[in-house]
Amino acid sequence: MNTHNRIKELRKKNKLTLDQMSELVGIKRGTLNNYENEKTEPKLKTWENLATFFKVPITYIQGLSNDEEGWKEWEKNTGLTQKQIKKEIETQKSTGEITSSMSTQQQIQSAVNVLMGSGTKDLRVVESAYDTLFELEQRINTSYFGSNKVDLLNLKQHSSSNKEPNDVYKDLINIIQSAKNDIQNLKNRYNLS
């Protein structure tokens, strides 16, 4: 088992510079550097965000587990077997409740919610919408700042737009973040948790 966190390892595995990762996750470069070198410890919410970004369990990114997909942890914490969880994942994939764009952790969480009786249809659909927005935000960030430098929707070719791609990028991210906030408000309004 690793005794150090895996932030730097995962950043390099994803071919990201500190500057790129800083922009993508919204954490200052110096703060990320301090996290990577273990000069400061991230708060729980930051660990959650980093784990979601890299699509790994929190314990894996913290270096507390070598289980990159988290199956053993899910089994231990829920009493469910990997076979039970995978069967439910397949069921949800067949109904479209789980998509291939969802991380393994998101798929497992969705299956566990149903198997443990806490997954209502409304909650699953709302969480799926939120996850889709998160994935879209990541794709947009990758398009603008990723190693491929892909120009999202060929924005530079749209001469009818007076906005620079940076302005378009900012507007897209603001729209997505607003929608994510609206979804959180919806969950609160209908007590979906």
C-alpha positions as CSV (number, residue, x, y, z in Angstrom):
1,M,0.0,0.0,0.0
2,N,1.1,3.5,-0.8
3,T,1.8,5.8,2.2
4,H,1.7,9.0,0.1
5,N,-1.2,10.5,-1.7
6,R,-1.5,9.9,-5.5
7,I,-2.5,13.4,-6.7
8,K,0.8,13.9,-8.6
9,E,0.8,10.3,-9.9
10,L,-2.8,10.7,-11.2
11,R,-2.1,14.1,-12.7
12,K,0.9,12.8,-14.6
13,K,-0.9,9.7,-15.7
14,N,-3.5,12.0,-17.2
15,K,-0.8,14.0,-18.9
16,L,-1.7,17.3,-17.1
17,T,0.6,20.0,-16.0
18,L,0.0,21.7,-12.6
19,D,-1.3,24.7,-14.5
20,Q,-3.8,22.7,-16.5
21,M,-5.0,20.7,-13.5
22,S,-5.4,23.9,-11.5
23,E,-7.6,25.4,-14.2
24,L,-9.7,22.2,-14.6
25,V,-10.3,21.6,-10.9
26,G,-10.4,25.2,-9.7
27,I,-7.6,24.9,-7.2
28,K,-4.7,27.3,-7.2
29,R,-1.5,25.9,-8.7
30,G,0.5,26.5,-5.4
31,T,-2.2,24.8,-3.4
32,L,-2.1,21.8,-5.7
33,N,1.6,21.7,-5.4
34,N,1.4,21.7,-1.6
35,Y,-1.1,18.9,-1.8
36,E,1.1,16.8,-4.1
37,N,4.1,17.3,-1.9
38,E,2.0,16.7,1.3
39,K,2.9,20.1,2.7
40,T,-0.8,20.7,3.4
41,E,-3.7,18.3,3.6
42,P,-6.8,18.8,1.5
43,K,-10.2,19.1,3.2
44,L,-12.7,16.2,2.8
45,K,-14.7,18.1,0.1
46,T,-11.4,18.7,-1.9
47,W,-10.5,15.0,-1.6
48,E,-14.0,14.2,-2.9
49,N,-13.7,16.6,-5.8
50,L,-10.2,15.3,-6.8
51,A,-11.4,11.7,-6.5
52,T,-14.4,12.5,-8.8
53,F,-12.2,14.4,-11.2
54,F,-9.8,11.4,-11.5
55,K,-12.7,8.8,-11.3
56,V,-11.1,6.9,-8.4
57,P,-12.1,6.3,-4.8
58,I,-11.1,8.8,-2.2
59,T,-9.0,6.2,-0.3
60,Y,-7.1,5.4,-3.5
61,I,-6.1,9.1,-4.2
62,Q,-5.2,9.5,-0.5
63,G,-2.9,6.5,-0.8
64,L,-4.8,4.5,1.8
65,S,-5.8,1.8,-0.6
66,N,-4.4,0.1,-3.8
67,D,-7.9,-0.7,-5.0
68,E,-8.2,1.8,-7.9
69,E,-11.8,1.0,-8.6
70,G,-12.9,0.6,-5.0
71,W,-14.7,-2.8,-5.2
72,K,-13.3,-4.1,-1.9
73,E,-14.2,-0.9,-0.1
74,W,-17.8,-1.0,-1.5
75,E,-18.2,-4.7,-0.5
76,K,-16.8,-4.0,3.0
77,N,-19.0,-0.9,3.6
78,T,-22.3,-2.3,2.1
79,G,-22.1,-6.0,2.7
80,L,-23.0,-6.5,-0.9
81,T,-20.8,-8.6,-3.2
82,Q,-19.1,-7.4,-6.4
83,K,-21.3,-9.8,-8.3
84,Q,-24.5,-8.3,-6.9
85,I,-23.4,-4.8,-7.6
86,K,-22.3,-5.6,-11.2
87,K,-25.6,-7.3,-11.9
88,E,-27.5,-4.2,-10.8
89,I,-25.1,-2.0,-12.9
90,E,-26.0,-4.1,-16.0
91,T,-29.7,-3.8,-15.2
92,Q,-29.4,0.0,-14.9
93,K,-27.3,0.1,-18.1
94,S,-30.0,-1.8,-20.0
95,T,-32.6,0.8,-18.8
96,G,-30.4,3.8,-19.6
97,E,-30.0,4.8,-16.0
98,I,-26.3,4.2,-16.1
99,T,-24.3,5.4,-19.1
100,S,-20.8,4.6,-20.3
101,S,-19.8,8.2,-19.6
102,M,-20.3,7.6,-15.8
103,S,-17.2,6.7,-13.8
104,T,-17.0,3.3,-12.2
105,Q,-17.6,5.0,-8.8
106,Q,-20.8,6.7,-10.1
107,Q,-22.0,3.4,-11.5
108,I,-21.3,1.5,-8.3
109,Q,-23.0,4.3,-6.2
110,S,-26.1,4.1,-8.4
111,A,-26.3,0.4,-8.1
112,V,-25.7,0.4,-4.4
113,N,-28.4,3.0,-3.9
114,V,-30.9,0.7,-5.5
115,L,-29.7,-2.4,-3.8
116,M,-29.7,-0.8,-0.4
117,G,-33.2,0.6,-0.9
118,S,-32.2,4.3,-0.9
119,G,-32.3,4.8,-4.7
120,T,-35.6,6.3,-5.7
121,K,-36.2,6.8,-9.4
122,D,-36.4,10.6,-9.0
123,L,-33.1,10.7,-7.1
124,R,-31.3,8.5,-9.6
125,V,-32.5,10.6,-12.5
126,V,-31.6,13.8,-10.8
127,E,-28.1,12.5,-9.9
128,S,-27.6,11.2,-13.4
129,A,-28.4,14.7,-14.8
130,Y,-25.9,16.2,-12.3
131,D,-23.3,13.7,-13.3
132,T,-23.9,14.3,-17.0
133,L,-23.3,18.0,-16.4
134,F,-20.1,17.3,-14.5
135,E,-18.9,15.1,-17.4
136,L,-19.8,17.8,-19.9
137,E,-17.9,20.4,-17.9
138,Q,-14.9,18.1,-17.9
139,R,-15.1,17.6,-21.6
140,I,-15.3,21.3,-22.2
141,N,-12.3,21.9,-20.0
142,T,-10.4,19.2,-21.8
143,S,-11.3,20.7,-25.1
144,Y,-9.9,24.1,-24.1
145,F,-7.0,23.1,-21.9
146,G,-6.4,19.4,-22.6
147,S,-3.3,18.0,-24.3
148,N,-5.2,17.6,-27.7
149,K,-6.2,21.3,-27.7
150,V,-9.5,20.3,-29.4
151,D,-11.6,23.3,-30.3
152,L,-15.1,22.6,-28.9
153,L,-17.7,22.7,-31.6
154,N,-15.1,24.5,-33.9
155,L,-15.8,27.7,-32.1
156,K,-12.9,29.5,-33.9
157,Q,-14.6,28.8,-37.2
158,H,-17.8,30.5,-36.2
159,S,-17.0,33.9,-37.6
160,S,-20.6,35.1,-36.8
161,S,-19.7,35.2,-33.1
162,N,-18.0,38.3,-31.9
163,K,-16.8,36.5,-28.7
164,E,-13.4,35.0,-28.3
165,P,-13.4,31.3,-27.4
166,N,-12.3,32.3,-23.9
167,D,-15.5,34.3,-23.5
168,V,-17.5,31.4,-24.9
169,Y,-15.7,29.0,-22.6
170,K,-16.5,31.2,-19.6
171,D,-20.2,31.4,-20.6
172,L,-20.4,27.7,-21.2
173,I,-18.9,26.9,-17.8
174,N,-21.2,29.5,-16.1
175,I,-24.3,27.9,-17.8
176,I,-23.2,24.4,-16.6
177,Q,-22.5,25.6,-13.1
178,S,-25.8,27.4,-12.9
179,A,-27.6,24.2,-14.0
180,K,-25.7,22.1,-11.4
181,N,-26.8,24.6,-8.7
182,D,-30.4,24.3,-10.0
183,I,-30.2,20.5,-9.7
184,Q,-28.9,20.8,-6.1
185,N,-31.8,23.2,-5.3
186,L,-34.2,20.7,-6.9
187,K,-32.8,17.9,-4.7
188,N,-33.3,20.1,-1.6
189,R,-36.8,21.2,-2.7
190,Y,-38.1,17.6,-3.0
191,N,-36.0,16.2,-0.2
192,L,-34.1,13.8,-2.6
193,S,-31.2,12.4,-0.7
